[in-house]
Amino acid sequence: MPFRINVRMLLAAGLIVLLTACCLLFVAVRGAAAATPVEKKLSFTCPFPLIGLQKLDAVIKADFEVPTAPGGTLTTSGLTITVTVPDKAARGLNLVGATTVEGTAAAEVTLVNGDANPLPVRIPLNVGKTEIPATGSFSPVATGSVPTVTLAKPGKTTLTVGDFTTRLTPKKADGSFTGLGSFTSDCTLDPGQDAVLLSFDLGGTPAGRHYTVAGKTGLKALGTTAPLTGGFDLSPTAATVFAGGPVFDRTHADFRLFGFVPGAADLEFVADGPQGGDLTGTGFVARPRFTTVLPLVTLLGMPVSSGPACRTSSPSTAELRTGDGFTMAAGGALTGTYALAPLTGCGAFTPYLSTFVQGDGNTFDLVLTPRKA
């Protein structure tokens, strides 16, 4: 009986070494300098029955590419984790008839991107089938597939390795299980090490962006919409703040008062003061402030107001948010709402027209498409 317990302990040592490889492979996938080969060694402590805590080392190698600006992705290639399993583990595995070992692992890391909350990540990995020699050490290799990660925030970005878990299975030459079945074990990173495998500053001030605008505005009180075209210039002034906003072309809306009186109005949205907003994730929130001008209003085909004096009596402020899937590089949807103040300067029909224009619940539904400056 004591002899069989020792075999289990020796097998555990070999399996833990493989687990360490898996863990480090995952971490390697997630961090390093752009287009730079990386090699790093870390040690872990693993508990074993009877023989207590054991310290194991593993080496990771990989090539990585990191984004140069917020909204870019972190990718990796050429990943390998090589671990030297000691002779005593090989002999222990042979004593239970094992000729190969394979299995899975789960590694825990923490990603911090700029001022975003730390993101704990648990990634599954595979330990490839590895031949076990009769004597001497052997070197298993672990591999895993980790999706690219979008880094939305500017600022310092780090990836730090944590603990890991593995479940490995030794097998006989005919592919059957040994008496040990599958073995599960946990390991912890030894303290006092530099566990940060990725660290870099991601674009303190993002690049400016220029878009064409297409879409529509919904005028709730009039029960109609007007097409919109124009541009949107965005110039970051800090890591999370930008100046600029939409500039719309003059547009036209047809409507019917009381459901049967035909009318029409030309519309202009004129910027009022400095424009800007906040960069958030892969998109932004814009807060344009503008006065709505009605340079021409007709009822039954006859002008009832003309000239730039006809306008809202106070400016509107919209909150325009980018939608799901929006990126600074590719553009996408931008939507929001705004209210219109009572009209002024529209002549004798001012009170009458104002009744049918003023109010909240008006909308912008826009699509931004990147263009060159």
Contacts in CASP RR format, 6 or more apart in sequence:
PFRMAT RR
TARGET T0000
AUTHOR 0000-0000-0000
METHOD contacts of the structure
MODEL  1
MPFRINVRMLLAAGLIVLLTACCLLFVAVRGAAAATPVEKKLSFTCPFPL
IGLQKLDAVIKADFEVPTAPGGTLTTSGLTITVTVPDKAARGLNLVGATT
VEGTAAAEVTLVNGDANPLPVRIPLNVGKTEIPATGSFSPVATGSVPTVT
LAKPGKTTLTVGDFTTRLTPKKADGSFTGLGSFTSDCTLDPGQDAVLLSF
DLGGTPAGRHYTVAGKTGLKALGTTAPLTGGFDLSPTAATVFAGGPVFDR
THADFRLFGFVPGAADLEFVADGPQGGDLTGTGFVARPRFTTVLPLVTLL
GMPVSSGPACRTSSPSTAELRTGDGFTMAAGGALTGTYALAPLTGCGAFT
PYLSTFVQGDGNTFDLVLTPRKA
5 49 0 8 1.000
5 50 0 8 1.000
6 50 0 8 1.000
7 92 0 8 1.000
7 95 0 8 1.000
7 96 0 8 1.000
8 49 0 8 1.000
8 180 0 8 1.000
9 48 0 8 1.000
9 49 0 8 1.000
9 50 0 8 1.000
9 51 0 8 1.000
10 88 0 8 1.000
10 89 0 8 1.000
10 91 0 8 1.000
10 92 0 8 1.000
10 93 0 8 1.000
10 95 0 8 1.000
11 89 0 8 1.000
11 92 0 8 1.000
11 93 0 8 1.000
11 96 0 8 1.000
11 98 0 8 1.000
11 170 0 8 1.000
11 180 0 8 1.000
11 183 0 8 1.000
12 46 0 8 1.000
12 48 0 8 1.000
12 49 0 8 1.000
12 183 0 8 1.000
12 185 0 8 1.000
13 46 0 8 1.000
13 48 0 8 1.000
13 54 0 8 1.000
13 56 0 8 1.000
13 85 0 8 1.000
13 86 0 8 1.000
13 88 0 8 1.000
13 89 0 8 1.000
14 85 0 8 1.000
14 86 0 8 1.000
14 89 0 8 1.000
14 93 0 8 1.000
14 101 0 8 1.000
15 101 0 8 1.000
15 166 0 8 1.000
15 168 0 8 1.000
15 170 0 8 1.000
15 183 0 8 1.000
15 185 0 8 1.000
16 44 0 8 1.000
16 46 0 8 1.000
16 48 0 8 1.000
16 54 0 8 1.000
16 56 0 8 1.000
16 166 0 8 1.000
16 185 0 8 1.000
16 187 0 8 1.000
17 56 0 8 1.000
17 58 0 8 1.000
17 83 0 8 1.000
17 84 0 8 1.000
17 85 0 8 1.000
17 86 0 8 1.000
17 89 0 8 1.000
17 140 0 8 1.000
18 83 0 8 1.000
18 85 0 8 1.000
18 101 0 8 1.000
18 103 0 8 1.000
18 105 0 8 1.000
18 127 0 8 1.000
18 130 0 8 1.000
18 140 0 8 1.000
18 142 0 8 1.000
18 166 0 8 1.000
18 168 0 8 1.000
19 46 0 8 1.000
19 105 0 8 1.000
19 127 0 8 1.000
19 164 0 8 1.000
19 165 0 8 1.000
19 166 0 8 1.000
19 168 0 8 1.000
19 185 0 8 1.000
19 187 0 8 1.000
20 44 0 8 1.000
20 46 0 8 1.000
20 56 0 8 1.000
20 57 0 8 1.000
20 58 0 8 1.000
20 83 0 8 1.000
20 164 0 8 1.000
20 187 0 8 1.000
21 58 0 8 1.000
21 81 0 8 1.000
21 82 0 8 1.000
21 83 0 8 1.000
21 127 0 8 1.000
21 140 0 8 1.000
21 141 0 8 1.000
21 142 0 8 1.000
22 81 0 8 1.000
22 104 0 8 1.000
22 105 0 8 1.000
22 107 0 8 1.000
22 125 0 8 1.000
22 126 0 8 1.000
22 127 0 8 1.000
22 142 0 8 1.000
22 164 0 8 1.000
22 166 0 8 1.000
23 44 0 8 1.000
23 58 0 8 1.000
23 105 0 8 1.000
23 107 0 8 1.000
23 125 0 8 1.000
23 161 0 8 1.000
23 162 0 8 1.000
23 163 0 8 1.000
23 164 0 8 1.000
23 166 0 8 1.000
23 187 0 8 1.000
24 40 0 8 1.000
24 42 0 8 1.000
24 58 0 8 1.000
24 59 0 8 1.000
24 60 0 8 1.000
24 81 0 8 1.000
24 107 0 8 1.000
24 161 0 8 1.000
25 60 0 8 1.000
25 79 0 8 1.000
25 80 0 8 1.000
25 81 0 8 1.000
25 107 0 8 1.000
25 125 0 8 1.000
25 142 0 8 1.000
25 143 0 8 1.000
25 144 0 8 1.000
26 105 0 8 1.000
26 107 0 8 1.000
26 109 0 8 1.000
26 123 0 8 1.000
26 125 0 8 1.000
26 144 0 8 1.000
26 146 0 8 1.000
26 164 0 8 1.000
27 60 0 8 1.000
27 107 0 8 1.000
27 109 0 8 1.000
27 159 0 8 1.000
27 161 0 8 1.000
27 197 0 8 1.000
28 38 0 8 1.000
28 40 0 8 1.000
28 60 0 8 1.000
28 61 0 8 1.000
28 62 0 8 1.000
28 76 0 8 1.000
28 79 0 8 1.000
28 81 0 8 1.000
28 197 0 8 1.000
29 62 0 8 1.000
29 76 0 8 1.000
29 79 0 8 1.000
29 123 0 8 1.000
29 144 0 8 1.000
29 146 0 8 1.000
30 74 0 8 1.000
30 76 0 8 1.000
30 109 0 8 1.000
30 111 0 8 1.000
30 121 0 8 1.000
30 146 0 8 1.000
30 149 0 8 1.000
30 159 0 8 1.000
30 197 0 8 1.000
30 198 0 8 1.000
31 38 0 8 1.000
31 62 0 8 1.000
31 64 0 8 1.000
31 66 0 8 1.000
31 74 0 8 1.000
31 76 0 8 1.000
31 159 0 8 1.000
31 197 0 8 1.000
31 198 0 8 1.000
32 38 0 8 1.000
32 62 0 8 1.000
32 63 0 8 1.000
32 64 0 8 1.000
32 66 0 8 1.000
32 76 0 8 1.000
32 197 0 8 1.000
32 198 0 8 1.000
33 64 0 8 1.000
33 66 0 8 1.000
33 200 0 8 1.000
34 64 0 8 1.000
34 65 0 8 1.000
34 66 0 8 1.000
34 68 0 8 1.000
35 63 0 8 1.000
35 64 0 8 1.000
35 65 0 8 1.000
36 63 0 8 1.000
36 64 0 8 1.000
37 61 0 8 1.000
37 62 0 8 1.000
37 63 0 8 1.000
38 60 0 8 1.000
38 61 0 8 1.000
38 62 0 8 1.000
38 63 0 8 1.000
38 64 0 8 1.000
38 197 0 8 1.000
39 59 0 8 1.000
39 60 0 8 1.000
39 61 0 8 1.000
40 59 0 8 1.000
40 60 0 8 1.000
40 197 0 8 1.000
41 57 0 8 1.000
41 58 0 8 1.000
41 59 0 8 1.000
41 60 0 8 1.000
42 57 0 8 1.000
42 58 0 8 1.000
42 60 0 8 1.000
42 161 0 8 1.000
42 189 0 8 1.000
42 190 0 8 1.000
42 193 0 8 1.000
42 195 0 8 1.000
43 55 0 8 1.000
43 56 0 8 1.000
43 57 0 8 1.000
43 189 0 8 1.000
43 190 0 8 1.000
43 193 0 8 1.000
44 55 0 8 1.000
44 56 0 8 1.000
44 58 0 8 1.000
44 164 0 8 1.000
44 187 0 8 1.000
44 188 0 8 1.000
44 189 0 8 1.000
44 190 0 8 1.000
45 53 0 8 1.000
45 54 0 8 1.000
45 55 0 8 1.000
45 56 0 8 1.000
45 187 0 8 1.000
45 188 0 8 1.000
45 190 0 8 1.000
46 53 0 8 1.000
46 54 0 8 1.000
46 55 0 8 1.000
46 56 0 8 1.000
46 185 0 8 1.000
46 186 0 8 1.000
46 187 0 8 1.000
46 188 0 8 1.000
47 53 0 8 1.000
47 54 0 8 1.000
47 185 0 8 1.000
47 186 0 8 1.000
48 54 0 8 1.000
55 190 0 8 1.000
56 83 0 8 1.000
56 187 0 8 1.000
58 81 0 8 1.000
58 82 0 8 1.000
58 83 0 8 1.000
59 81 0 8 1.000
59 82 0 8 1.000
59 83 0 8 1.000
60 79 0 8 1.000
60 80 0 8 1.000
60 81 0 8 1.000
60 197 0 8 1.000
61 78 0 8 1.000
61 79 0 8 1.000
61 80 0 8 1.000
61 81 0 8 1.000
61 82 0 8 1.000
62 76 0 8 1.000
62 77 0 8 1.000
62 78 0 8 1.000
62 79 0 8 1.000
62 80 0 8 1.000
63 76 0 8 1.000
63 77 0 8 1.000
63 78 0 8 1.000
64 74 0 8 1.000
64 75 0 8 1.000
64 76 0 8 1.000
64 77 0 8 1.000
64 198 0 8 1.000
65 74 0 8 1.000
65 75 0 8 1.000
65 76 0 8 1.000
65 77 0 8 1.000
66 74 0 8 1.000
66 151 0 8 1.000
66 157 0 8 1.000
66 198 0 8 1.000
66 200 0 8 1.000
66 202 0 8 1.000
67 73 0 8 1.000
67 74 0 8 1.000
67 151 0 8 1.000
67 202 0 8 1.000
68 202 0 8 1.000
68 203 0 8 1.000
69 154 0 8 1.000
69 202 0 8 1.000
69 203 0 8 1.000
69 206 0 8 1.000
69 207 0 8 1.000
69 328 0 8 1.000
70 151 0 8 1.000
70 152 0 8 1.000
70 153 0 8 1.000
70 154 0 8 1.000
70 202 0 8 1.000
70 203 0 8 1.000
70 206 0 8 1.000
70 279 0 8 1.000
70 281 0 8 1.000
70 282 0 8 1.000
70 328 0 8 1.000
71 150 0 8 1.000
71 151 0 8 1.000
71 152 0 8 1.000
71 281 0 8 1.000
71 282 0 8 1.000
71 327 0 8 1.000
71 328 0 8 1.000
71 329 0 8 1.000
72 150 0 8 1.000
72 151 0 8 1.000
72 329 0 8 1.000
73 148 0 8 1.000
73 149 0 8 1.000
73 150 0 8 1.000
73 151 0 8 1.000
74 148 0 8 1.000
74 149 0 8 1.000
74 151 0 8 1.000
74 198 0 8 1.000
75 148 0 8 1.000
76 146 0 8 1.000
79 143 0 8 1.000
79 144 0 8 1.000
80 141 0 8 1.000
80 143 0 8 1.000
81 141 0 8 1.000
81 142 0 8 1.000
81 143 0 8 1.000
82 139 0 8 1.000
82 141 0 8 1.000
83 139 0 8 1.000
83 140 0 8 1.000
83 142 0 8 1.000
84 137 0 8 1.000
84 138 0 8 1.000
84 139 0 8 1.000
85 137 0 8 1.000
85 138 0 8 1.000
85 139 0 8 1.000
85 140 0 8 1.000
86 137 0 8 1.000
87 135 0 8 1.000
87 136 0 8 1.000
87 137 0 8 1.000
90 132 0 8 1.000
90 133 0 8 1.000
90 134 0 8 1.000
90 135 0 8 1.000
90 136 0 8 1.000
90 137 0 8 1.000
90 138 0 8 1.000
91 135 0 8 1.000
91 136 0 8 1.000
93 101 0 8 1.000
93 132 0 8 1.000
93 170 0 8 1.000
94 132 0 8 1.000
94 134 0 8 1.000
96 170 0 8 1.000
96 178 0 8 1.000
96 179 0 8 1.000
96 180 0 8 1.000
97 170 0 8 1.000
97 172 0 8 1.000
97 178 0 8 1.000
98 132 0 8 1.000
98 170 0 8 1.000
98 171 0 8 1.000
98 172 0 8 1.000
98 178 0 8 1.000
98 180 0 8 1.000
99 131 0 8 1.000
99 132 0 8 1.000
99 171 0 8 1.000
99 172 0 8 1.000
99 173 0 8 1.000
100 129 0 8 1.000
100 130 0 8 1.000
100 131 0 8 1.000
100 132 0 8 1.000
100 170 0 8 1.000
100 171 0 8 1.000
100 175 0 8 1.000
101 127 0 8 1.000
101 129 0 8 1.000
101 130 0 8 1.000
101 132 0 8 1.000
101 140 0 8 1.000
101 168 0 8 1.000
101 169 0 8 1.000
101 170 0 8 1.000
101 171 0 8 1.000
102 127 0 8 1.000
102 128 0 8 1.000
102 129 0 8 1.000
102 130 0 8 1.000
102 168 0 8 1.000
102 169 0 8 1.000
102 171 0 8 1.000
103 126 0 8 1.000
103 127 0 8 1.000
103 128 0 8 1.000
103 166 0 8 1.000
103 167 0 8 1.000
103 168 0 8 1.000
103 169 0 8 1.000
103 182 0 8 1.000
104 124 0 8 1.000
104 125 0 8 1.000
104 126 0 8 1.000
104 127 0 8 1.000
104 166 0 8 1.000
104 167 0 8 1.000
104 168 0 8 1.000
105 124 0 8 1.000
105 125 0 8 1.000
105 126 0 8 1.000
105 127 0 8 1.000
105 142 0 8 1.000
105 164 0 8 1.000
105 165 0 8 1.000
105 166 0 8 1.000
105 167 0 8 1.000
106 122 0 8 1.000
106 123 0 8 1.000
106 124 0 8 1.000
106 125 0 8 1.000
106 164 0 8 1.000
106 165 0 8 1.000
106 166 0 8 1.000
107 122 0 8 1.000
107 123 0 8 1.000
107 125 0 8 1.000
107 161 0 8 1.000
107 162 0 8 1.000
107 164 0 8 1.000
108 120 0 8 1.000
108 121 0 8 1.000
108 122 0 8 1.000
108 161 0 8 1.000
108 162 0 8 1.000
108 163 0 8 1.000
108 164 0 8 1.000
109 120 0 8 1.000
109 121 0 8 1.000
109 123 0 8 1.000
109 159 0 8 1.000
109 160 0 8 1.000
109 161 0 8 1.000
109 162 0 8 1.000
110 118 0 8 1.000
110 119 0 8 1.000
110 120 0 8 1.000
110 121 0 8 1.000
110 159 0 8 1.000
110 160 0 8 1.000
110 162 0 8 1.000
111 118 0 8 1.000
111 119 0 8 1.000
111 121 0 8 1.000
111 149 0 8 1.000
111 157 0 8 1.000
111 158 0 8 1.000
111 159 0 8 1.000
112 118 0 8 1.000
112 119 0 8 1.000
112 156 0 8 1.000
112 157 0 8 1.000
112 158 0 8 1.000
112 159 0 8 1.000
112 160 0 8 1.000
113 119 0 8 1.000
113 151 0 8 1.000
113 152 0 8 1.000
113 153 0 8 1.000
113 155 0 8 1.000
113 157 0 8 1.000
113 202 0 8 1.000
114 153 0 8 1.000
114 154 0 8 1.000
114 155 0 8 1.000
114 156 0 8 1.000
114 157 0 8 1.000
114 202 0 8 1.000
115 153 0 8 1.000
115 155 0 8 1.000
116 152 0 8 1.000
116 153 0 8 1.000
123 144 0 8 1.000
123 146 0 8 1.000
124 144 0 8 1.000
125 142 0 8 1.000
125 143 0 8 1.000
125 144 0 8 1.000
126 142 0 8 1.000
126 143 0 8 1.000
126 144 0 8 1.000
127 140 0 8 1.000
127 142 0 8 1.000
127 166 0 8 1.000
127 168 0 8 1.000
128 140 0 8 1.000
128 141 0 8 1.000
128 142 0 8 1.000
128 143 0 8 1.000
130 138 0 8 1.000
130 140 0 8 1.000
130 141 0 8 1.000
131 138 0 8 1.000
132 138 0 8 1.000
132 170 0 8 1.000
150 282 0 8 1.000
151 157 0 8 1.000
151 202 0 8 1.000
152 281 0 8 1.000
152 282 0 8 1.000
152 283 0 8 1.000
153 202 0 8 1.000
153 281 0 8 1.000
154 202 0 8 1.000
154 203 0 8 1.000
154 204 0 8 1.000
154 205 0 8 1.000
154 206 0 8 1.000
154 239 0 8 1.000
154 240 0 8 1.000
154 279 0 8 1.000
155 201 0 8 1.000
155 202 0 8 1.000
155 203 0 8 1.000
155 204 0 8 1.000
155 239 0 8 1.000
156 199 0 8 1.000
156 200 0 8 1.000
156 201 0 8 1.000
156 202 0 8 1.000
157 198 0 8 1.000
157 199 0 8 1.000
157 200 0 8 1.000
157 201 0 8 1.000
157 202 0 8 1.000
158 196 0 8 1.000
158 198 0 8 1.000
158 199 0 8 1.000
159 196 0 8 1.000
159 197 0 8 1.000
159 198 0 8 1.000
159 199 0 8 1.000
160 195 0 8 1.000
160 196 0 8 1.000
160 197 0 8 1.000
161 189 0 8 1.000
161 195 0 8 1.000
161 197 0 8 1.000
162 188 0 8 1.000
162 189 0 8 1.000
162 195 0 8 1.000
163 186 0 8 1.000
163 187 0 8 1.000
163 188 0 8 1.000
163 189 0 8 1.000
164 186 0 8 1.000
164 187 0 8 1.000
165 184 0 8 1.000
165 185 0 8 1.000
165 186 0 8 1.000
165 187 0 8 1.000
166 184 0 8 1.000
166 185 0 8 1.000
166 187 0 8 1.000
167 182 0 8 1.000
167 183 0 8 1.000
167 184 0 8 1.000
168 182 0 8 1.000
168 183 0 8 1.000
169 177 0 8 1.000
169 181 0 8 1.000
169 182 0 8 1.000
169 183 0 8 1.000
170 177 0 8 1.000
170 178 0 8 1.000
170 180 0 8 1.000
170 181 0 8 1.000
170 183 0 8 1.000
171 177 0 8 1.000
171 178 0 8 1.000
172 178 0 8 1.000
189 195 0 8 1.000
203 239 0 8 1.000
204 239 0 8 1.000
205 236 0 8 1.000
205 237 0 8 1.000
205 238 0 8 1.000
205 239 0 8 1.000
206 236 0 8 1.000
206 239 0 8 1.000
206 279 0 8 1.000
206 328 0 8 1.000
207 236 0 8 1.000
208 234 0 8 1.000
208 235 0 8 1.000
208 236 0 8 1.000
208 242 0 8 1.000
209 233 0 8 1.000
209 234 0 8 1.000
209 328 0 8 1.000
209 370 0 8 1.000
210 231 0 8 1.000
210 232 0 8 1.000
210 233 0 8 1.000
210 234 0 8 1.000
210 370 0 8 1.000
210 371 0 8 1.000
210 372 0 8 1.000
210 373 0 8 1.000
211 231 0 8 1.000
211 232 0 8 1.000
211 233 0 8 1.000
211 234 0 8 1.000
211 331 0 8 1.000
211 368 0 8 1.000
211 369 0 8 1.000
211 370 0 8 1.000
211 371 0 8 1.000
212 229 0 8 1.000
212 230 0 8 1.000
212 231 0 8 1.000
212 232 0 8 1.000
212 368 0 8 1.000
212 369 0 8 1.000
212 371 0 8 1.000
213 228 0 8 1.000
213 229 0 8 1.000
213 230 0 8 1.000
213 231 0 8 1.000
213 232 0 8 1.000
213 246 0 8 1.000
213 248 0 8 1.000
213 334 0 8 1.000
213 366 0 8 1.000
213 367 0 8 1.000
213 368 0 8 1.000
214 228 0 8 1.000
214 229 0 8 1.000
214 230 0 8 1.000
214 366 0 8 1.000
214 367 0 8 1.000
214 369 0 8 1.000
215 227 0 8 1.000
215 228 0 8 1.000
215 229 0 8 1.000
215 365 0 8 1.000
215 366 0 8 1.000
215 367 0 8 1.000
216 225 0 8 1.000
216 226 0 8 1.000
216 227 0 8 1.000
216 228 0 8 1.000
216 365 0 8 1.000
217 225 0 8 1.000
217 226 0 8 1.000
217 228 0 8 1.000
217 251 0 8 1.000
217 267 0 8 1.000
217 362 0 8 1.000
217 363 0 8 1.000
217 364 0 8 1.000
217 365 0 8 1.000
218 224 0 8 1.000
218 225 0 8 1.000
218 226 0 8 1.000
218 362 0 8 1.000
218 363 0 8 1.000
218 364 0 8 1.000
218 365 0 8 1.000
219 225 0 8 1.000
219 226 0 8 1.000
219 253 0 8 1.000
219 255 0 8 1.000
219 340 0 8 1.000
219 357 0 8 1.000
219 362 0 8 1.000
220 359 0 8 1.000
220 360 0 8 1.000
220 361 0 8 1.000
220 362 0 8 1.000
220 363 0 8 1.000
221 340 0 8 1.000
221 356 0 8 1.000
221 357 0 8 1.000
221 358 0 8 1.000
221 359 0 8 1.000
221 362 0 8 1.000
222 253 0 8 1.000
222 255 0 8 1.000
222 265 0 8 1.000
222 356 0 8 1.000
222 357 0 8 1.000
223 255 0 8 1.000
224 253 0 8 1.000
224 254 0 8 1.000
224 255 0 8 1.000
225 253 0 8 1.000
226 251 0 8 1.000
226 252 0 8 1.000
226 253 0 8 1.000
226 267 0 8 1.000
227 251 0 8 1.000
227 252 0 8 1.000
228 248 0 8 1.000
228 249 0 8 1.000
228 251 0 8 1.000
228 364 0 8 1.000
228 366 0 8 1.000
229 248 0 8 1.000
229 249 0 8 1.000
229 251 0 8 1.000
230 246 0 8 1.000
230 247 0 8 1.000
230 248 0 8 1.000
230 249 0 8 1.000
231 246 0 8 1.000
231 247 0 8 1.000
231 248 0 8 1.000
232 244 0 8 1.000
232 245 0 8 1.000
232 246 0 8 1.000
232 247 0 8 1.000
232 286 0 8 1.000
232 334 0 8 1.000
232 368 0 8 1.000
233 244 0 8 1.000
233 245 0 8 1.000
233 247 0 8 1.000
234 242 0 8 1.000
234 243 0 8 1.000
234 244 0 8 1.000
234 245 0 8 1.000
234 284 0 8 1.000
234 286 0 8 1.000
235 242 0 8 1.000
235 243 0 8 1.000
235 244 0 8 1.000
236 242 0 8 1.000
236 243 0 8 1.000
236 279 0 8 1.000
237 243 0 8 1.000
239 279 0 8 1.000
240 278 0 8 1.000
240 279 0 8 1.000
240 280 0 8 1.000
241 276 0 8 1.000
241 277 0 8 1.000
241 278 0 8 1.000
241 279 0 8 1.000
242 276 0 8 1.000
242 277 0 8 1.000
242 278 0 8 1.000
242 279 0 8 1.000
242 284 0 8 1.000
243 274 0 8 1.000
243 275 0 8 1.000
243 276 0 8 1.000
243 277 0 8 1.000
244 274 0 8 1.000
244 275 0 8 1.000
244 276 0 8 1.000
244 277 0 8 1.000
244 286 0 8 1.000
245 271 0 8 1.000
245 275 0 8 1.000
245 276 0 8 1.000
245 286 0 8 1.000
245 288 0 8 1.000
246 269 0 8 1.000
246 286 0 8 1.000
246 288 0 8 1.000
246 320 0 8 1.000
246 366 0 8 1.000
247 271 0 8 1.000
248 268 0 8 1.000
248 269 0 8 1.000
250 266 0 8 1.000
250 267 0 8 1.000
250 268 0 8 1.000
250 295 0 8 1.000
251 266 0 8 1.000
251 267 0 8 1.000
251 268 0 8 1.000
252 264 0 8 1.000
252 265 0 8 1.000
252 266 0 8 1.000
252 267 0 8 1.000
253 264 0 8 1.000
253 265 0 8 1.000
253 267 0 8 1.000
254 262 0 8 1.000
254 263 0 8 1.000
254 264 0 8 1.000
255 262 0 8 1.000
255 263 0 8 1.000
255 264 0 8 1.000
255 265 0 8 1.000
256 262 0 8 1.000
256 263 0 8 1.000
257 263 0 8 1.000
257 299 0 8 1.000
257 356 0 8 1.000
261 299 0 8 1.000
261 300 0 8 1.000
262 299 0 8 1.000
262 300 0 8 1.000
262 301 0 8 1.000
263 297 0 8 1.000
263 298 0 8 1.000
263 299 0 8 1.000
263 300 0 8 1.000
263 301 0 8 1.000
264 296 0 8 1.000
264 297 0 8 1.000
264 298 0 8 1.000
264 301 0 8 1.000
265 294 0 8 1.000
265 296 0 8 1.000
265 297 0 8 1.000
265 298 0 8 1.000
266 294 0 8 1.000
266 295 0 8 1.000
266 296 0 8 1.000
266 297 0 8 1.000
267 292 0 8 1.000
267 293 0 8 1.000
267 294 0 8 1.000
268 292 0 8 1.000
268 293 0 8 1.000
268 294 0 8 1.000
268 295 0 8 1.000
268 308 0 8 1.000
269 290 0 8 1.000
269 291 0 8 1.000
269 292 0 8 1.000
269 293 0 8 1.000
270 290 0 8 1.000
270 291 0 8 1.000
270 292 0 8 1.000
270 293 0 8 1.000
270 311 0 8 1.000
271 288 0 8 1.000
271 289 0 8 1.000
271 290 0 8 1.000
272 289 0 8 1.000
272 290 0 8 1.000
272 291 0 8 1.000
272 315 0 8 1.000
273 289 0 8 1.000
275 286 0 8 1.000
275 287 0 8 1.000
275 288 0 8 1.000
275 289 0 8 1.000
276 286 0 8 1.000
276 287 0 8 1.000
276 288 0 8 1.000
277 284 0 8 1.000
277 285 0 8 1.000
277 286 0 8 1.000
277 287 0 8 1.000
278 284 0 8 1.000
278 285 0 8 1.000
282 322 0 8 1.000
282 325 0 8 1.000
282 326 0 8 1.000
282 327 0 8 1.000
282 328 0 8 1.000
283 322 0 8 1.000
283 323 0 8 1.000
283 326 0 8 1.000
283 327 0 8 1.000
283 328 0 8 1.000
284 321 0 8 1.000
284 322 0 8 1.000
284 328 0 8 1.000
285 319 0 8 1.000
285 320 0 8 1.000
285 321 0 8 1.000
285 322 0 8 1.000
286 318 0 8 1.000
286 319 0 8 1.000
286 320 0 8 1.000
286 334 0 8 1.000
287 317 0 8 1.000
287 318 0 8 1.000
287 319 0 8 1.000
287 320 0 8 1.000
288 317 0 8 1.000
288 318 0 8 1.000
288 320 0 8 1.000
289 315 0 8 1.000
289 316 0 8 1.000
289 317 0 8 1.000
290 315 0 8 1.000
290 316 0 8 1.000
290 318 0 8 1.000
291 311 0 8 1.000
291 312 0 8 1.000
291 314 0 8 1.000
291 315 0 8 1.000
291 316 0 8 1.000
292 311 0 8 1.000
292 312 0 8 1.000
292 316 0 8 1.000
292 340 0 8 1.000
293 308 0 8 1.000
293 310 0 8 1.000
293 311 0 8 1.000
293 312 0 8 1.000
294 305 0 8 1.000
294 310 0 8 1.000
294 311 0 8 1.000
294 343 0 8 1.000
294 346 0 8 1.000
294 353 0 8 1.000
294 357 0 8 1.000
295 306 0 8 1.000
295 307 0 8 1.000
295 308 0 8 1.000
295 310 0 8 1.000
296 303 0 8 1.000
296 305 0 8 1.000
296 306 0 8 1.000
296 307 0 8 1.000
297 303 0 8 1.000
297 304 0 8 1.000
297 305 0 8 1.000
297 306 0 8 1.000
297 310 0 8 1.000
297 346 0 8 1.000
297 349 0 8 1.000
297 353 0 8 1.000
298 304 0 8 1.000
304 346 0 8 1.000
304 349 0 8 1.000
304 353 0 8 1.000
305 345 0 8 1.000
305 346 0 8 1.000
305 347 0 8 1.000
305 349 0 8 1.000
305 350 0 8 1.000
305 353 0 8 1.000
309 344 0 8 1.000
309 345 0 8 1.000
309 346 0 8 1.000
310 343 0 8 1.000
310 344 0 8 1.000
310 345 0 8 1.000
310 346 0 8 1.000
310 347 0 8 1.000
310 350 0 8 1.000
310 353 0 8 1.000
311 343 0 8 1.000
311 344 0 8 1.000
311 345 0 8 1.000
312 340 0 8 1.000
312 341 0 8 1.000
312 342 0 8 1.000
312 343 0 8 1.000
312 344 0 8 1.000
312 358 0 8 1.000
313 341 0 8 1.000
313 342 0 8 1.000
313 343 0 8 1.000
313 344 0 8 1.000
314 341 0 8 1.000
315 341 0 8 1.000
316 338 0 8 1.000
316 339 0 8 1.000
316 340 0 8 1.000
316 341 0 8 1.000
317 338 0 8 1.000
318 336 0 8 1.000
318 337 0 8 1.000
318 338 0 8 1.000
318 364 0 8 1.000
319 336 0 8 1.000
319 337 0 8 1.000
320 334 0 8 1.000
320 335 0 8 1.000
320 336 0 8 1.000
320 364 0 8 1.000
320 366 0 8 1.000
321 334 0 8 1.000
321 335 0 8 1.000
321 336 0 8 1.000
322 331 0 8 1.000
322 332 0 8 1.000
322 333 0 8 1.000
322 334 0 8 1.000
322 368 0 8 1.000
323 332 0 8 1.000
323 333 0 8 1.000
323 334 0 8 1.000
323 335 0 8 1.000
324 333 0 8 1.000
325 332 0 8 1.000
326 332 0 8 1.000
326 333 0 8 1.000
326 334 0 8 1.000
326 368 0 8 1.000
329 370 0 8 1.000
330 370 0 8 1.000
331 368 0 8 1.000
331 369 0 8 1.000
331 370 0 8 1.000
332 367 0 8 1.000
332 368 0 8 1.000
332 369 0 8 1.000
333 365 0 8 1.000
333 366 0 8 1.000
333 367 0 8 1.000
333 368 0 8 1.000
334 364 0 8 1.000
334 366 0 8 1.000
334 367 0 8 1.000
334 368 0 8 1.000
335 363 0 8 1.000
335 364 0 8 1.000
335 365 0 8 1.000
335 366 0 8 1.000
336 363 0 8 1.000
336 364 0 8 1.000
336 365 0 8 1.000
337 360 0 8 1.000
337 361 0 8 1.000
337 362 0 8 1.000
337 363 0 8 1.000
337 364 0 8 1.000
338 360 0 8 1.000
338 361 0 8 1.000
338 362 0 8 1.000
338 363 0 8 1.000
338 364 0 8 1.000
339 359 0 8 1.000
339 360 0 8 1.000
339 361 0 8 1.000
339 362 0 8 1.000
340 357 0 8 1.000
340 358 0 8 1.000
340 359 0 8 1.000
340 360 0 8 1.000
340 362 0 8 1.000
341 358 0 8 1.000
342 354 0 8 1.000
342 358 0 8 1.000
343 350 0 8 1.000
343 353 0 8 1.000
343 354 0 8 1.000
343 357 0 8 1.000
343 358 0 8 1.000
344 350 0 8 1.000
346 353 0 8 1.000
346 354 0 8 1.000
END
